[in-house]
Amino acid sequence: MSPEGAPTPRTARGLLSRRVGCAPTPCPARGCGGGVGGGVLLRGPPSPVPRGAPPRPPPRGRVGRERGGERRRERAGSPRMWLLRLGWALAVLGIAGGSSPSPSPSPSPSPGPTAPPPDKASIFADLSPAELRAVRTFLMSRPELGLSPSRGGPLAKNTLFLVELLPPKKRQALRYLDRGGPRPQRQARAVVFFGGQVQPNVTEFAVGPLPRPSSYRPLRFKGGRAVPFAARPMTQLEYELLHRMLAEAMEPLYRLLRDSTGFWYHNCSRHCLTFSDIAPRGLAPGERRSWLVLQRFVEGFFLHPVGLEVLVDHRDPDPRRWAVQQLWYNGQYFSSPQELAERYERGTLAVVRLDEPPSRQLFSSYEPRGHFTTGTPTEVHGAKVCEPQGRRYRLRGNRLEYAGWSLAFRLRSSAGLQLFDLRFNGERLAYEVSVQEAVAFYGGHTPAAMQTKYMDAGWGMGSVTYELARGIDCPEAATYLDAHHLYDADGPVRFSRAICVFELPTGVPLRRHFDSDFQGGFHFYAGLEGQALVLRTTSTVYNYDYIWDFLLYPNGVMEAKVHATGYIHATFYTPQGRRYGSRVHSHVLGNLHTHLVHYKVDLDIAGTGNSFETMDVRFENISNPWSPGARVVQPWLHRQPRRSERQAAFSFGKALPRYLLFYNPHRRNRWGHPRSYRIQHSSHAGRVLPRGWQEEKGISWGRYHLAVTRHHENEPTSSSIYTQNDPWEPLVSFEGFLRNDESIEDQDLVAWVTVGFLHVPHAEDIPNTATPGNAVGFFLRPFNFFDEDPSVASRSPVIVRPLDPPTFSQLEIQRWTPASPGPCVAPGPFTYNGTYRQE
């Protein structure tokens, strides 16, 4: 991180098989944009380095030009490489059977980068650029791996796709944090695509110790399954090859595209078409067939489909064997570009001719147009967040402290923000709170629309954390942090201002009371202004922008929240399409879809031995004890202990109990209640597909509002970067976490929380989906954990008492902060009257 910002988390773990395979290079199309990996760094404002535009517009958002924001490559050293075919045995790695003994030593350790800071939180810190380079240099130097650079060259080669922190096991971390045990060794998770062999595959490795890696060992998924090569995420190289193939395939359609859209795909300069690719890539495991939606490459091209969708089979490592299998144009299917071109030339094709897009005030742009009828000013700055007397939070490396809160954080390239060791007043409440996955499942009339089921961890959701704009994405007064990722790149890539931290006035008091005397005066007024600390990053996954927040309140409440904004995923409008969404422009359909987001909440409420119960209201009809013969109907609390995992899995479609309580059965507060914390949903999520239907198997966590499981080290994540391209036989099956229905009484528990919403796009989603009403999340709230509201420790309340009632001419104003916050709010001191009298 760098002194303007903050950090990152990690994904599923892979396994080694004897065979090894290939992988291409930097930047997933659906919102990619360069390498990714792990470090975060606090720093002053960077000087942006604009990126030039390649000759061709990018598929799904970024193979073409980078606009705005800075992504600066930090070049790795140039290690010597051996391009050896991998026919190595497990013995070479020192692996016996299914075990993972000590990694193989390196003959020549890499030069050592600077060690991380000594703060205990640093065991969770993202890898620094030096550590990322050291891991890459070490692996590239291993002749048995035969790694090649990601950029350029053939697809059939062995490449390093991803490097990020491999967090320590929980028991090792707690031994170090709580009992003075040894500091866990820092290790990296490295994902290698072994494509340069007869039977390619993907293998994940643990590499360490850092900062000077000298060994590696394979990581294994639960159940020991290998990672199929077809399940790998897309790379920049594969997109470039797709573009070349598509340019050649679209040549017969030049006249049709030029005449109907004014744009074309091959040999274009200004009036170019681009494409967005759809996933999953096929209908069964092992397939790699992608529907491509052709669009005019203008600002906001996501809203400019031209009515042509193309199905390309690109499974073979040799692009010369790739083929167009089908085309869809304006409601009709064709077997080849030639067939479609011939129909056009014969005049038997129903052609839709699109108007030339205007050069200014394009409907998909942010340029102002129209006006507000009230005439109130918008050409001046609105209200701003300021810190008149300095920051009230502390940021040291990846440790964040505010009010009673302290935590460690990171921004993992694979899935996004991850909090560790979350404490209030020194007591741990959660070992980990992290984003796991975000999905959007669509419906539509076109083949691309009906195939679209996005699972964004498969697009490097945590790596597309582009620069946050001061004063818009975060307040000017925020602290901004850089992130470093090594994702589909040949070295660490710096993402400037990828994270921000700021204190936010909530605009509503945390607590307040006006104590009326009911005679035009009052006994006292007291209030505590509402503030929260916000840790924020964004993920621009192709068209959608997710704004990820963790908020810390001074009363011991934590909130996890995500806002959805950006461009809707749109397809070409046909009359049949209205069944699946709204017409939002002349030839544009906004397709209905459901967003689901999954979080992991590893709770440690007053210790690791926790139990779970639900509580809701029931009614009783009893005799009235103070009025014989009368009846009283009143609510009472129905508590239901949930003793096993299946009892604590709450499916969509059934009522969710309103109180979801995690408690320590051996610890009580002063009033005799078990010390508890409550999860409270802020969501209207629902199922995306019927249970067990094809792609739904890949997101079986999406069956539940909440599921509670016992903590297991081999269940670190609920999804993986491979689910997107093989959801039918997922490497991580969340349903398997529940299958053995273990006891959850007095155990180390993990809560898996699903939130989401149905989005039926509408005209007001043009140009972009707005954030109001499109935010979901959950609260972690104390429930008898404390003896009273812990925010009483704050020195920010104001108490006003009249000294001379009933005249109220003299008031005592009691406060523990300066009388005036400073010039950025108001020049005068705080004043109050409190009377309410008829005039």
Solvent accessible surface area in square Angstrom, and as a share of the most:
residue,aa,sasa,rsa
1,M,28,0.12
2,S,0,0.00
3,P,87,0.55
4,E,10,0.04
5,G,0,0.00
6,A,0,0.00
7,P,0,0.00
8,T,0,0.00
9,P,0,0.00
10,R,18,0.06
11,T,4,0.02
12,A,1,0.01
13,R,40,0.15
14,G,0,0.00
15,L,9,0.05
16,L,6,0.03
17,S,19,0.12
18,R,144,0.53
19,R,108,0.39
20,V,0,0.00
21,G,0,0.00
22,C,0,0.00
23,A,0,0.00
24,P,0,0.00
25,T,1,0.00
26,P,0,0.00
27,C,3,0.02
28,P,2,0.01
29,A,0,0.00
30,R,4,0.01
31,G,0,0.00
32,C,0,0.00
33,G,4,0.03
34,G,4,0.04
35,G,0,0.00
36,V,2,0.01
37,G,0,0.00
38,G,0,0.00
39,G,0,0.00
40,V,12,0.07
41,L,61,0.30
42,L,34,0.17
43,R,36,0.13
44,G,37,0.36
45,P,93,0.58
46,P,18,0.11
47,S,79,0.51
48,P,94,0.59
49,V,66,0.38
50,P,118,0.74
51,R,104,0.38
52,G,66,0.64
53,A,57,0.44
54,P,61,0.38
55,P,135,0.85
56,R,27,0.10
57,P,7,0.04
58,P,3,0.02
59,P,0,0.00
60,R,0,0.00
61,G,7,0.07
62,R,47,0.17
63,V,13,0.07
64,G,7,0.06
65,R,90,0.33
66,E,22,0.10
67,R,130,0.47
68,G,71,0.69
69,G,35,0.34
70,E,2,0.01
71,R,15,0.06
72,R,83,0.30
73,R,86,0.31
74,E,45,0.20
75,R,192,0.70
76,A,17,0.14
77,G,46,0.44
78,S,112,0.72
79,P,21,0.13
80,R,177,0.65
81,M,63,0.28
82,W,75,0.26
83,L,132,0.66
84,L,91,0.45
85,R,186,0.68
86,L,14,0.07
87,G,80,0.76
88,W,20,0.07
89,A,42,0.32
90,L,31,0.15
91,A,83,0.64
92,V,78,0.45
93,L,2,0.01
94,G,41,0.40
95,I,14,0.07
96,A,67,0.52
97,G,61,0.58
98,G,65,0.62
99,S,60,0.39
100,S,48,0.31
101,P,55,0.34
102,S,87,0.56
103,P,40,0.25
104,S,11,0.07
105,P,107,0.67
106,S,14,0.09
107,P,116,0.73
108,S,77,0.49
109,P,82,0.51
110,S,10,0.06
111,P,113,0.71
112,G,35,0.34
113,P,18,0.11
114,T,118,0.69
115,A,64,0.50
116,P,36,0.23
117,P,74,0.46
118,P,120,0.75
119,D,44,0.23
120,K,84,0.36
121,A,1,0.01
122,S,1,0.00
123,I,3,0.02
124,F,1,0.00
125,A,13,0.10
126,D,9,0.05
127,L,0,0.00
128,S,37,0.24
129,P,25,0.16
130,A,29,0.22
131,E,2,0.01
132,L,0,0.00
133,R,66,0.24
134,A,7,0.05
135,V,0,0.00
136,R,13,0.05
137,T,31,0.18
138,F,2,0.01
139,L,0,0.00
140,M,2,0.01
141,S,33,0.21
142,R,26,0.09
143,P,45,0.29
144,E,26,0.11
145,L,0,0.00
146,G,4,0.04
147,L,1,0.01
148,S,15,0.10
149,P,54,0.34
150,S,2,0.01
151,R,93,0.34
152,G,35,0.34
153,G,54,0.52
154,P,87,0.55
155,L,2,0.01
156,A,45,0.35
157,K,17,0.07
158,N,7,0.03
159,T,0,0.00
160,L,5,0.03
161,F,0,0.00
162,L,0,0.00
163,V,0,0.00
164,E,0,0.00
165,L,1,0.00
166,L,9,0.05
167,P,12,0.08
168,P,21,0.13
169,K,63,0.27
170,K,7,0.03
171,R,128,0.47
172,Q,71,0.32
173,A,0,0.00
174,L,16,0.08
175,R,92,0.33
176,Y,23,0.09
177,L,16,0.08
178,D,71,0.37
179,R,159,0.58
180,G,67,0.64
181,G,19,0.18
182,P,103,0.65
183,R,88,0.32
184,P,16,0.10
185,Q,126,0.56
186,R,16,0.06
187,Q,43,0.19
188,A,0,0.00
189,R,0,0.00
190,A,0,0.00
191,V,0,0.00
192,V,0,0.00
193,F,0,0.00
194,F,0,0.00
195,G,2,0.02
196,G,25,0.24
197,Q,31,0.14
198,V,130,0.75
199,Q,99,0.44
200,P,37,0.23
201,N,6,0.03
202,V,1,0.01
203,T,0,0.00
204,E,0,0.00
205,F,0,0.00
206,A,1,0.01
207,V,0,0.00
208,G,5,0.05
209,P,47,0.30
210,L,14,0.07
211,P,22,0.14
212,R,132,0.48
213,P,0,0.00
214,S,31,0.20
215,S,13,0.08
216,Y,0,0.00
217,R,44,0.16
218,P,0,0.00
219,L,3,0.01
220,R,64,0.23
221,F,11,0.04
222,K,87,0.37
223,G,77,0.74
224,G,40,0.39
225,R,89,0.32
226,A,35,0.28
227,V,1,0.00
228,P,49,0.31
229,F,20,0.08
230,A,13,0.10
231,A,2,0.01
232,R,4,0.01
233,P,1,0.00
234,M,3,0.01
235,T,0,0.00
236,Q,14,0.06
237,L,3,0.01
238,E,0,0.00
239,Y,0,0.00
240,E,49,0.22
241,L,20,0.10
242,L,0,0.00
243,H,29,0.13
244,R,146,0.53
245,M,30,0.14
246,L,0,0.00
247,A,19,0.15
248,E,130,0.58
249,A,20,0.15
250,M,1,0.00
251,E,94,0.42
252,P,54,0.34
253,L,0,0.00
254,Y,69,0.26
255,R,120,0.44
256,L,3,0.01
257,L,1,0.01
258,R,90,0.33
259,D,48,0.25
260,S,2,0.01
261,T,3,0.02
262,G,22,0.21
263,F,8,0.03
264,W,53,0.18
265,Y,2,0.01
266,H,33,0.15
267,N,143,0.74
268,C,23,0.14
269,S,104,0.67
270,R,193,0.71
271,H,49,0.22
272,C,6,0.04
273,L,0,0.00
274,T,0,0.00
275,F,1,0.01
276,S,0,0.00
277,D,0,0.00
278,I,0,0.00
279,A,0,0.00
280,P,1,0.01
281,R,3,0.01
282,G,5,0.05
283,L,105,0.52
284,A,39,0.31
285,P,55,0.34
286,G,20,0.20
287,E,45,0.20
288,R,1,0.00
289,R,55,0.20
290,S,0,0.00
291,W,25,0.09
292,L,0,0.00
293,V,3,0.02
294,L,0,0.00
295,Q,3,0.01
296,R,17,0.06
297,F,48,0.20
298,V,32,0.18
299,E,88,0.39
300,G,9,0.08
301,F,16,0.07
302,F,23,0.10
303,L,0,0.00
304,H,11,0.05
305,P,5,0.03
306,V,2,0.01
307,G,1,0.01
308,L,1,0.01
309,E,3,0.01
310,V,0,0.00
311,L,9,0.05
312,V,0,0.00
313,D,41,0.21
314,H,0,0.00
315,R,141,0.52
316,D,43,0.22
317,P,44,0.28
318,D,26,0.14
319,P,40,0.25
320,R,213,0.78
321,R,164,0.60
322,W,16,0.06
323,A,48,0.37
324,V,27,0.15
325,Q,68,0.30
326,Q,71,0.31
327,L,0,0.00
328,W,2,0.01
329,Y,3,0.01
330,N,32,0.17
331,G,33,0.31
332,Q,58,0.26
333,Y,109,0.41
334,F,7,0.03
335,S,74,0.48
336,S,31,0.20
337,P,9,0.06
338,Q,98,0.43
339,E,62,0.28
340,L,0,0.00
341,A,14,0.11
342,E,94,0.42
343,R,54,0.20
344,Y,30,0.11
345,E,97,0.43
346,R,153,0.56
347,G,65,0.62
348,T,76,0.44
349,L,16,0.08
350,A,56,0.44
351,V,40,0.23
352,V,32,0.18
353,R,141,0.52
354,L,22,0.11
355,D,124,0.64
356,E,110,0.49
357,P,21,0.13
358,P,79,0.50
359,S,112,0.72
360,R,171,0.62
361,Q,93,0.41
362,L,14,0.07
363,F,35,0.14
364,S,0,0.00
365,S,3,0.02
366,Y,156,0.59
367,E,59,0.26
368,P,120,0.75
369,R,97,0.36
370,G,75,0.72
371,H,160,0.72
372,F,144,0.60
373,T,130,0.75
374,T,106,0.62
375,G,63,0.61
376,T,86,0.50
377,P,88,0.56
378,T,95,0.55
379,E,148,0.66
380,V,97,0.56
381,H,159,0.71
382,G,57,0.55
383,A,110,0.85
384,K,102,0.43
385,V,32,0.19
386,C,46,0.27
387,E,43,0.19
388,P,60,0.38
389,Q,109,0.48
390,G,40,0.39
391,R,129,0.47
392,R,117,0.43
393,Y,19,0.07
394,R,133,0.49
395,L,30,0.15
396,R,119,0.43
397,G,34,0.33
398,N,6,0.03
399,R,28,0.10
400,L,1,0.00
401,E,33,0.15
402,Y,8,0.03
403,A,70,0.54
404,G,18,0.17
405,W,3,0.01
406,S,18,0.11
407,L,1,0.01
408,A,1,0.00
409,F,0,0.00
410,R,0,0.00
411,L,0,0.00
412,R,1,0.00
413,S,0,0.00
414,S,0,0.00
415,A,2,0.01
416,G,3,0.03
417,L,0,0.00
418,Q,8,0.03
419,L,0,0.00
420,F,4,0.02
421,D,3,0.02
422,L,1,0.00
423,R,49,0.18
424,F,5,0.02
425,N,100,0.51
426,G,50,0.48
427,E,57,0.26
428,R,29,0.11
429,L,0,0.00
430,A,0,0.00
431,Y,9,0.03
432,E,11,0.05
433,V,0,0.00
434,S,0,0.00
435,V,1,0.01
436,Q,5,0.02
437,E,0,0.00
438,A,0,0.00
439,V,1,0.00
440,A,3,0.02
441,F,10,0.04
442,Y,18,0.07
443,G,15,0.15
444,G,5,0.05
445,H,50,0.22
446,T,2,0.01
447,P,6,0.04
448,A,0,0.00
449,A,0,0.00
450,M,98,0.44
451,Q,19,0.09
452,T,0,0.00
453,K,19,0.08
454,Y,1,0.01
455,M,0,0.00
456,D,1,0.00
457,A,2,0.01
458,G,4,0.04
459,W,4,0.01
460,G,0,0.00
461,M,0,0.00
462,G,0,0.00
463,S,1,0.00
464,V,3,0.02
465,T,0,0.00
466,Y,31,0.12
467,E,40,0.18
468,L,1,0.00
469,A,43,0.33
470,R,86,0.31
471,G,24,0.23
472,I,148,0.75
473,D,47,0.24
474,C,3,0.02
475,P,16,0.10
476,E,75,0.34
477,A,28,0.22
478,A,4,0.03
479,T,7,0.04
480,Y,0,0.00
481,L,0,0.00
482,D,0,0.00
483,A,0,0.00
484,H,2,0.01
485,H,0,0.00
486,L,0,0.00
487,Y,0,0.00
488,D,0,0.00
489,A,2,0.02
490,D,19,0.10
491,G,0,0.00
492,P,0,0.00
493,V,3,0.02
494,R,15,0.05
495,F,2,0.01
496,S,0,0.00
497,R,29,0.10
498,A,0,0.00
499,I,0,0.00
500,C,0,0.00
501,V,0,0.00
502,F,5,0.02
503,E,17,0.08
504,L,54,0.27
505,P,69,0.44
506,T,46,0.27
507,G,80,0.77
508,V,96,0.55
509,P,60,0.38
510,L,41,0.20
511,R,95,0.35
512,R,134,0.49
513,H,92,0.41
514,F,52,0.22
515,D,40,0.21
516,S,24,0.15
517,D,31,0.16
518,F,178,0.74
519,Q,156,0.69
520,G,8,0.08
521,G,0,0.00
522,F,2,0.01
523,H,109,0.48
524,F,70,0.29
525,Y,30,0.11
526,A,26,0.20
527,G,10,0.10
528,L,6,0.03
529,E,89,0.40
530,G,7,0.07
531,Q,28,0.12
532,A,0,0.00
533,L,1,0.00
534,V,1,0.01
535,L,4,0.02
536,R,39,0.14
537,T,1,0.00
538,T,16,0.09
539,S,1,0.01
540,T,24,0.14
541,V,0,0.00
542,Y,7,0.03
543,N,2,0.01
544,Y,3,0.01
545,D,41,0.21
546,Y,5,0.02
547,I,32,0.16
548,W,5,0.02
549,D,5,0.03
550,F,4,0.02
551,L,10,0.05
552,L,5,0.03
553,Y,35,0.13
554,P,19,0.12
555,N,35,0.18
556,G,0,0.00
557,V,15,0.09
558,M,0,0.00
559,E,14,0.06
560,A,0,0.00
561,K,49,0.21
562,V,4,0.02
563,H,34,0.15
564,A,4,0.03
565,T,23,0.14
566,G,4,0.04
567,Y,28,0.11
568,I,0,0.00
569,H,5,0.02
570,A,2,0.01
571,T,0,0.00
572,F,5,0.02
573,Y,29,0.11
574,T,6,0.04
575,P,102,0.64
576,Q,104,0.46
577,G,1,0.01
578,R,144,0.53
579,R,193,0.70
580,Y,60,0.23
581,G,16,0.15
582,S,32,0.21
583,R,105,0.38
584,V,14,0.08
585,H,74,0.33
586,S,54,0.35
587,H,53,0.24
588,V,6,0.04
589,L,2,0.01
590,G,0,0.00
591,N,0,0.00
592,L,57,0.28
593,H,0,0.00
594,T,18,0.10
595,H,3,0.01
596,L,0,0.00
597,V,3,0.02
598,H,2,0.01
599,Y,2,0.01
600,K,10,0.04
601,V,0,0.00
602,D,1,0.00
603,L,0,0.00
604,D,1,0.01
605,I,0,0.00
606,A,13,0.10
607,G,33,0.32
608,T,55,0.32
609,G,22,0.21
610,N,0,0.00
611,S,9,0.06
612,F,2,0.01
613,E,20,0.09
614,T,4,0.02
615,M,6,0.03
616,D,39,0.20
617,V,57,0.33
618,R,125,0.46
619,F,144,0.60
620,E,56,0.25
621,N,88,0.45
622,I,62,0.32
623,S,70,0.45
624,N,14,0.07
625,P,117,0.73
626,W,205,0.72
627,S,36,0.24
628,P,131,0.83
629,G,85,0.82
630,A,35,0.27
631,R,141,0.51
632,V,40,0.23
633,V,99,0.57
634,Q,67,0.30
635,P,82,0.51
636,W,105,0.37
637,L,97,0.48
638,H,42,0.19
639,R,106,0.39
640,Q,74,0.33
641,P,56,0.35
642,R,35,0.13
643,R,123,0.45
644,S,18,0.11
645,E,1,0.00
646,R,95,0.35
647,Q,86,0.38
648,A,0,0.00
649,A,19,0.15
650,F,18,0.07
651,S,32,0.21
652,F,14,0.06
653,G,83,0.80
654,K,148,0.63
655,A,100,0.78
656,L,43,0.21
657,P,22,0.14
658,R,152,0.56
659,Y,69,0.26
660,L,3,0.02
661,L,3,0.01
662,F,0,0.00
663,Y,35,0.13
664,N,9,0.04
665,P,41,0.26
666,H,133,0.60
667,R,101,0.37
668,R,139,0.51
669,N,15,0.08
670,R,178,0.65
671,W,145,0.51
672,G,40,0.38
673,H,74,0.33
674,P,40,0.25
675,R,24,0.09
676,S,6,0.04
677,Y,0,0.00
678,R,25,0.09
679,I,1,0.00
680,Q,52,0.23
681,H,37,0.16
682,S,49,0.32
683,S,40,0.26
684,H,118,0.53
685,A,16,0.12
686,G,27,0.26
687,R,155,0.56
688,V,25,0.14
689,L,39,0.19
690,P,84,0.53
691,R,131,0.48
692,G,33,0.32
693,W,133,0.47
694,Q,72,0.32
695,E,5,0.02
696,E,6,0.03
697,K,90,0.38
698,G,3,0.03
699,I,1,0.00
700,S,2,0.02
701,W,1,0.00
702,G,5,0.05
703,R,26,0.09
704,Y,6,0.02
705,H,32,0.14
706,L,0,0.00
707,A,1,0.01
708,V,0,0.00
709,T,1,0.01
710,R,66,0.24
711,H,38,0.17
712,H,61,0.27
713,E,46,0.21
714,N,80,0.41
715,E,10,0.04
716,P,28,0.18
717,T,8,0.05
718,S,1,0.00
719,S,5,0.03
720,S,1,0.00
721,I,1,0.01
722,Y,2,0.01
723,T,1,0.01
724,Q,2,0.01
725,N,5,0.03
726,D,7,0.04
727,P,0,0.00
728,W,18,0.06
729,E,93,0.42
730,P,14,0.09
731,L,14,0.07
732,V,15,0.08
733,S,43,0.28
734,F,2,0.01
735,E,13,0.06
736,G,17,0.16
737,F,9,0.04
738,L,0,0.00
739,R,158,0.58
740,N,99,0.51
741,D,58,0.30
742,E,35,0.16
743,S,50,0.32
744,I,0,0.00
745,E,69,0.31
746,D,60,0.31
747,Q,52,0.23
748,D,35,0.18
749,L,0,0.00
750,V,3,0.02
751,A,0,0.00
752,W,3,0.01
753,V,0,0.00
754,T,1,0.00
755,V,0,0.00
756,G,0,0.00
757,F,8,0.03
758,L,99,0.49
759,H,9,0.04
760,V,72,0.41
761,P,0,0.00
762,H,82,0.37
763,A,63,0.49
764,E,126,0.57
765,D,3,0.01
766,I,33,0.17
767,P,34,0.21
768,N,22,0.11
769,T,1,0.01
770,A,60,0.46
771,T,43,0.25
772,P,114,0.72
773,G,72,0.69
774,N,26,0.13
775,A,38,0.29
776,V,6,0.03
777,G,2,0.02
778,F,0,0.00
779,F,51,0.21
780,L,0,0.00
781,R,90,0.33
782,P,36,0.22
783,F,49,0.20
784,N,50,0.26
785,F,2,0.01
786,F,37,0.15
787,D,70,0.36
788,E,115,0.51
789,D,48,0.25
790,P,19,0.12
791,S,2,0.02
792,V,78,0.45
793,A,69,0.54
794,S,32,0.21
795,R,151,0.55
796,S,6,0.04
797,P,30,0.19
798,V,16,0.09
799,I,32,0.16
800,V,0,0.00
801,R,96,0.35
802,P,19,0.12
803,L,108,0.54
804,D,35,0.18
805,P,81,0.51
806,P,104,0.65
807,T,87,0.51
808,F,16,0.07
809,S,87,0.56
810,Q,108,0.48
811,L,47,0.24
812,E,71,0.32
813,I,69,0.35
814,Q,65,0.29
815,R,63,0.23
816,W,118,0.41
817,T,45,0.26
818,P,77,0.49
819,A,59,0.46
820,S,30,0.19
821,P,47,0.29
822,G,15,0.15
823,P,129,0.81
824,C,67,0.40
825,V,94,0.54
826,A,45,0.35
827,P,133,0.84
828,G,34,0.33
829,P,85,0.54
830,F,72,0.30
831,T,108,0.63
832,Y,61,0.23
833,N,94,0.48
834,G,15,0.15
835,T,47,0.27
836,Y,106,0.40
837,R,126,0.46
838,Q,184,0.82
839,E,208,0.93
